[in-house]
């Protein structure tokens, strides 16, 4: 439990956010102005009474904005799922106080962590992923350059942790494995400048993604994918970018089986013509 002294500033933040988003009587002034009328909600009198008692009931859209604002104010964060539903919790109860660092140190830590997880990657990849200016991304990399290694390829400089990209990662271990991923996966969305290292043959159109899923074989994009799910089956509909080999098809079937087993359903893989 949070004691009264700690609850007071959070309660003030909640009241401030609620007043801003919902108005003093639990109503959205913006919607009132757009509709050209006031007090037309079926439960407006009840809501006003709730507001006077400090229990305003915002509409679902207002609640979403309110919760978002409280997260930005570092008052709320995601809680433990309950009965299949998302919950919220006080940030102070779930996140311990962190050491305060200055901007230069923060940039250095961010660059080191990103390159440790995503390297080899470029300074532009870091800027994209972290929503930094290119100047700040380069500043962060420069601050930890003594802990990194780099190489140049195709006009770009790639950075990675010293000793973190060597024989083990370039060996044949795991070669041939296929992965069925969403385009929000870090393997794809975690990069911008060097993203198309996943397509060394240049067979994928550099346009808006045609599907929400992708298929990787040997670390290369070979197909787009759409997945549908019901109580019994997980259907993976694939649109190959080129004809697939028998080995690639077999590896894709294995990947689909792994995913379906995790979901507790049967896998179905559908291959369209390339």
C-alpha positions as CSV (number, residue, x, y, z in Angstrom):
1,X,0.0,0.0,0.0
2,X,1.0,3.6,-0.6
3,X,0.8,5.8,2.5
4,X,-1.2,9.0,2.6
5,X,1.8,11.3,2.0
6,X,2.7,9.4,-1.2
7,X,-0.9,9.3,-2.4
8,X,-1.5,13.0,-2.1
9,X,0.5,14.1,-5.2
10,X,-0.8,11.2,-7.2
11,X,-4.3,12.1,-6.3
12,X,-3.7,15.7,-7.3
13,X,-2.4,14.5,-10.7
14,X,-5.4,12.3,-11.2
15,X,-7.8,15.1,-10.4
16,X,-5.9,17.5,-12.7
17,X,-5.9,15.1,-15.6
18,X,-9.6,14.2,-15.1
19,X,-10.5,17.9,-15.0
20,X,-8.6,18.6,-18.2
21,X,-10.0,15.7,-20.2
22,X,-13.5,15.4,-18.8
23,X,-14.3,18.8,-17.5
24,X,-15.4,19.6,-14.0
25,X,-18.7,17.6,-14.4
26,X,-17.2,14.5,-16.0
27,X,-18.2,15.7,-19.6
28,X,-16.1,16.4,-22.6
29,X,-16.4,20.1,-23.5
30,X,-14.9,19.3,-27.0
31,X,-17.8,17.0,-27.8
32,X,-20.3,19.4,-26.4
33,X,-19.0,22.1,-28.7
34,X,-18.9,19.7,-31.7
35,X,-22.5,18.7,-31.1
36,X,-23.7,22.2,-30.4
37,X,-25.6,21.2,-27.3
38,X,-24.9,20.4,-23.7
39,X,-26.2,17.8,-21.2
40,X,-27.6,15.5,-23.8
41,X,-26.1,12.3,-22.4
42,X,-28.7,9.9,-20.9
43,X,-26.8,9.8,-17.6
44,X,-25.6,13.5,-17.4
45,X,-27.4,14.2,-14.1
46,X,-26.0,11.0,-12.5
47,X,-22.5,11.9,-13.8
48,X,-22.7,15.3,-12.3
49,X,-23.7,13.8,-9.0
50,X,-20.8,11.4,-9.3
51,X,-18.5,14.3,-10.1
52,X,-19.6,16.2,-7.0
53,X,-18.7,13.1,-5.0
54,X,-15.3,12.8,-6.8
55,X,-16.4,9.8,-8.8
56,X,-16.8,11.1,-12.3
57,X,-17.4,8.4,-14.9
58,X,-15.7,9.4,-18.2
59,X,-16.7,7.8,-21.5
60,X,-14.5,5.0,-22.8
61,X,-12.6,7.3,-25.2
62,X,-12.1,9.9,-22.4
63,X,-10.9,7.1,-20.1
64,X,-8.3,6.0,-22.7
65,X,-7.0,9.6,-23.0
66,X,-7.0,9.9,-19.2
67,X,-5.0,6.7,-18.6
68,X,-2.6,7.8,-21.4
69,X,-2.0,11.1,-19.7
70,X,-1.5,9.5,-16.3
71,X,1.1,7.2,-17.8
72,X,2.9,10.2,-19.4
73,X,2.9,11.8,-15.9
74,X,4.5,8.7,-14.5
75,X,1.6,8.0,-12.2
76,X,0.3,4.8,-13.8
77,X,1.8,1.8,-15.6
78,X,0.6,-1.6,-16.8
79,X,-0.5,-3.9,-14.1
80,X,-0.9,-7.7,-13.9
81,X,-3.5,-9.1,-16.3
82,X,-6.7,-10.2,-14.5
83,X,-9.3,-12.5,-16.0
84,X,-7.8,-11.9,-19.5
85,X,-8.1,-8.1,-19.1
86,X,-5.4,-5.5,-18.9
87,X,-5.1,-3.6,-15.6
88,X,-3.2,-0.6,-14.3
89,X,-1.0,-0.1,-11.2
90,X,0.7,2.8,-9.5
91,X,4.1,3.2,-11.1
92,X,5.8,3.8,-7.8
93,X,4.6,0.3,-6.6
94,X,6.0,-1.5,-9.7
95,X,9.1,0.4,-10.6
96,X,11.9,1.2,-8.1
97,X,13.5,4.6,-8.1
98,X,16.2,4.8,-10.7
99,X,19.5,6.7,-10.5
100,X,19.3,10.0,-12.2
101,X,21.7,10.4,-15.1
102,X,22.6,13.4,-17.3
103,X,21.7,13.5,-21.0
104,X,25.2,12.5,-22.2
105,X,25.2,9.4,-20.0
106,X,21.7,8.5,-21.0
107,X,22.6,8.7,-24.7
108,X,25.7,6.5,-24.0
109,X,23.6,3.9,-22.1
110,X,20.9,3.9,-24.8
111,X,23.5,3.4,-27.6
112,X,25.2,0.6,-25.8
113,X,22.0,-1.2,-25.0
114,X,20.6,-0.9,-28.5
115,X,23.8,-2.0,-30.2
116,X,24.2,-4.8,-27.7
117,X,20.8,-6.2,-28.7
118,X,20.5,-5.1,-32.3
119,X,24.1,-4.9,-33.6
120,X,25.5,-4.8,-36.2
121,X,23.4,-1.6,-36.8
122,X,24.1,1.9,-38.0
123,X,23.8,5.3,-36.4
124,X,20.7,5.9,-38.4
125,X,19.1,2.7,-37.2
126,X,19.7,3.9,-33.6
127,X,18.2,7.3,-34.4
128,X,15.1,5.7,-35.9
129,X,14.6,3.2,-33.2
130,X,15.1,5.6,-30.3
131,X,13.5,8.6,-32.0
132,X,16.7,10.6,-31.6
133,X,18.3,13.2,-33.9
134,X,21.1,11.7,-35.9
135,X,23.5,14.0,-34.0
136,X,22.4,12.6,-30.6
137,X,22.6,9.0,-31.9
138,X,26.2,9.6,-33.1
139,X,27.0,11.4,-29.8
140,X,25.8,8.3,-27.9
141,X,27.8,5.9,-30.0
142,X,31.0,8.1,-29.8
143,X,30.7,8.0,-26.0
144,X,31.0,4.2,-25.9
145,X,33.1,3.7,-29.0
146,X,35.8,2.1,-26.9
147,X,33.4,-0.8,-26.1
148,X,32.3,-1.2,-29.7
149,X,33.7,-2.6,-32.9
150,X,32.6,-1.5,-36.4
151,X,33.0,-2.4,-40.1
152,X,32.0,-0.8,-43.3
153,X,29.7,-2.4,-45.9
154,X,27.8,-0.9,-48.9
155,X,28.6,2.6,-47.9
156,X,27.5,2.2,-44.3
157,X,29.3,1.8,-41.0
158,X,27.9,-0.9,-38.8
159,X,28.5,-1.0,-35.0
160,X,28.3,-3.8,-32.6
161,X,29.6,-4.8,-29.1
162,X,33.3,-5.7,-29.1
163,X,33.5,-9.5,-29.4
164,X,29.8,-9.8,-29.9
165,X,29.7,-10.5,-33.6
166,X,32.1,-13.3,-34.5
167,X,32.5,-17.0,-35.2
168,X,29.4,-18.1,-33.3
169,X,27.0,-15.8,-35.1
170,X,28.5,-16.4,-38.5
171,X,28.7,-20.2,-38.2
172,X,26.3,-22.6,-39.7
173,X,24.7,-23.2,-36.3
174,X,20.9,-22.8,-36.8
175,X,21.3,-22.3,-40.5
176,X,18.2,-23.1,-42.4
177,X,15.7,-22.3,-39.7
178,X,12.6,-20.4,-40.7
179,X,10.7,-17.9,-38.6
180,X,7.1,-16.7,-38.9
181,X,7.1,-13.1,-37.6
182,X,5.0,-10.0,-37.5
183,X,6.4,-6.9,-39.2
184,X,6.5,-5.2,-35.7
185,X,9.1,-7.7,-34.7
186,X,12.4,-6.2,-33.8
187,X,14.1,-8.2,-36.5
188,X,12.3,-5.9,-39.0
189,X,11.0,-2.8,-37.2
190,X,14.1,-2.5,-35.0
191,X,16.0,-1.1,-38.0
192,X,15.5,1.5,-40.7
193,X,18.7,2.3,-42.4
194,X,19.9,-1.3,-42.7
195,X,16.5,-3.0,-42.6
196,X,16.9,-4.4,-46.1
197,X,19.9,-6.5,-45.1
198,X,17.0,-9.0,-44.8
199,X,16.6,-8.8,-48.5
200,X,20.0,-9.1,-50.1
201,X,18.5,-10.2,-53.4
202,X,16.3,-7.2,-53.7
203,X,13.1,-9.2,-54.3
204,X,10.8,-7.4,-51.9
205,X,9.1,-4.2,-53.1
206,X,10.3,-1.2,-51.1
207,X,6.8,0.0,-50.6
208,X,4.1,-0.1,-47.9
209,X,4.0,-3.6,-46.4
210,X,1.4,-5.7,-48.2
211,X,0.8,-8.0,-45.1
212,X,1.3,-7.9,-41.4
213,X,3.4,-11.0,-41.3
214,X,6.7,-12.1,-42.8
215,X,8.7,-15.3,-43.3
216,X,12.4,-15.5,-42.8
217,X,14.6,-18.3,-44.0
218,X,18.4,-18.2,-43.5
219,X,17.9,-14.6,-42.2
220,X,16.3,-13.5,-45.5
221,X,12.7,-12.4,-46.3
222,X,11.1,-15.1,-48.5
223,X,7.4,-14.5,-48.2
224,X,4.7,-12.3,-46.8
225,X,2.3,-13.9,-44.4
226,X,-1.2,-13.5,-43.0
227,X,-2.2,-15.5,-39.9
228,X,-5.8,-16.3,-38.9
229,X,-6.7,-18.1,-35.7
230,X,-9.8,-20.0,-34.5
231,X,-10.5,-22.5,-31.7
232,X,-9.0,-25.4,-33.6
233,X,-6.5,-24.0,-36.2
234,X,-3.8,-21.5,-36.9
235,X,-3.8,-20.8,-40.6
236,X,-0.6,-19.3,-42.1
237,X,-1.3,-18.0,-45.6
238,X,2.0,-17.3,-47.4
239,X,2.7,-15.2,-50.4
240,X,6.3,-16.1,-51.5
241,X,8.4,-13.5,-53.1
242,X,10.2,-16.2,-55.2
243,X,9.8,-20.0,-55.6
244,X,10.7,-21.8,-52.4
245,X,12.9,-24.8,-52.2
246,X,11.8,-28.0,-50.7
247,X,14.1,-27.4,-47.7
248,X,12.6,-23.9,-47.1
249,X,9.1,-25.3,-47.3
250,X,10.0,-28.0,-44.8
251,X,11.5,-25.4,-42.4
252,X,8.5,-23.2,-42.7
253,X,6.2,-26.1,-41.8
254,X,8.3,-26.7,-38.7
255,X,8.1,-23.0,-37.7
256,X,4.3,-23.1,-38.2
257,X,4.1,-26.3,-36.0
258,X,6.1,-24.6,-33.3
259,X,3.8,-21.6,-33.3
260,X,0.6,-23.6,-33.3
261,X,1.9,-25.8,-30.5
262,X,2.4,-22.7,-28.4
263,X,-1.1,-21.6,-29.2
264,X,-2.6,-25.1,-28.5
265,X,-4.1,-25.5,-32.0
266,X,-3.3,-27.3,-35.2
267,X,-1.2,-25.7,-37.9
268,X,-2.3,-25.1,-41.5
269,X,0.2,-23.7,-44.0
270,X,-1.1,-22.4,-47.4
271,X,1.4,-21.5,-50.1
272,X,0.4,-19.2,-52.9
273,X,2.2,-19.2,-56.2
274,X,5.3,-17.0,-56.3
